[in-house]
Amino acid sequence: MRATVTPASVLIIGTETFRVALGRGRIRTDKREGDGATPAGSLPLRAVLYRPDRVLAPQSAVPTTPLSTYDGWCDDPGHADYNRPVRLPISASAEALWRDDSVYDIIGVLGWNDDPVEPGKGSAIFLHVARPDFGPTEGCIALPLDDLLHVLSMGLTEIFVTV
């Protein structure tokens, strides 16, 4: 099932709407690494990762995988593993996926700049848990945990981000 995300920070799936947090750089058609923008366009949901010590495996139309304390995502445009999952530590810049806060308790890996990967076009674009204040993300799409679980259970397979 396809969802649509609008510049008004709303996700629409079927007949339901949900408030979301977007990137601090809002929505951009020319996404670049570090700009904090959520990329516009079609973002397939590739996989769902989750913290097994905090949540059960979510219902999802795509494969789900538990996270470990060594999981990361390379955000170094000069590294061969740019915009790919990595095992930490790594000799490149990488984001830790096992966090102290709850933002990455569930991560939907969105298909952005991954087929093929272009250095500098942006990395680690996820669907994840929103902060309680709906503070901006670094380019991801975030929902409250209960809404995220519900959207995933509806059979989400793609998000179309409009400008």
C-alpha positions, 0 to 999 in steps of 0.5 A, a space after each residue: 500500500 502506498 502512502 503520501 506525505 505532504 509539505 503540511 507534515 501529513 501522511 495519508 494512507 487509505 482514508 486515514 491521516 497522520 501527523 508526521 515530522 519532516 526534515 529540518 530542511 523541509 522537502 527538496 527535489 535536489 536532496 544532498 547529504 547534510 542538508 536536513 531535507 526530506 527527499 521528494 519522490 517515491 520512496 519504497 519501503 525496503 525493510 523494517 528494523 526494530 529494537 528487540 529489547 524495547 518493542 516486538 517485531 512489527 507487523 509489516 509487508 516487508 522483511 523485519 530484522 532485529 537491531 543489534 548494538 553494533 548496527 550503523 548506517 554509513 553517511 560518509 560519501 567518500 566511503 565504499 559503504 556510503 548509504 549502506 548498513 554497516 557494523 560498528 565501529 567503522 573507519 568512516 562516519 556512520 550513524 549508530 542505529 542502537 540509540 539511547 532515545 526511542 527514535 530508532 526503536 523502529 526504523 523503516 528503511 526507505 529506498 532513497 539513493 540506493 539503486 544505485 548509490 550516488 555519493 553526496 545525494 543523501 543517506 539514511 532516509 528512514 521512517 522512524 519514531 517521532 520525538 514527543 515534540 515532533 521536532 524536525 528530523 535530519 531528513 527522515 519521516 517520523 510518526 508517533 510509535 503507535 501511528 508508525 505501528 498502525 501504518 506498517 500493519 496496513 501493508 505500507 510498501 511505498 511513500 510518495 513525498 510531494 512538494 
